[in-house]
């Protein structure tokens, strides 16, 4: 029996398709990916 789980993943310098490919290469079946919030990265020194 398969279960469905929802996760929030924050990434830096990655495109949506890159995230999906990485998850699938790790053997994780991806049903959908939603971009919820996008912000400019702050330059921290």
C-alpha positions in Angstrom: 0.0 0.0 0.0 1.5 3.3 -1.1 1.2 6.4 1.1 1.1 10.0 0.0 3.1 12.6 1.9 3.5 16.3 1.4 6.8 18.1 2.1 8.1 21.7 1.8 11.6 21.9 0.5 13.5 25.2 0.3 16.3 25.3 -2.3 18.9 27.8 -3.4 20.0 28.1 -7.1 17.9 25.2 -8.3 15.2 25.1 -11.0 11.9 23.2 -10.5 12.9 20.5 -13.1 16.3 20.1 -11.4 14.6 19.3 -8.1 12.2 16.8 -9.7 15.0 15.0 -11.6 17.1 14.8 -8.4 14.2 13.3 -6.4 13.4 10.8 -9.2 17.1 9.8 -9.5 17.0 9.1 -5.7 14.1 6.7 -6.3 11.4 9.1 -5.1 8.2 9.1 -7.2 7.1 12.7 -7.7 3.4 13.4 -8.2 3.6 17.2 -8.4 5.8 20.1 -7.4 4.3 23.5 -6.6 6.3 26.7 -6.3 4.7 28.3 -3.2 7.0 31.3 -2.6 10.0 32.8 -4.4 12.3 35.3 -2.8 15.6 36.9 -3.9 18.5 35.5 -2.0 20.0 38.0 0.4 23.8 38.6 0.2 25.0 37.7 3.7 28.6 38.5 4.6 
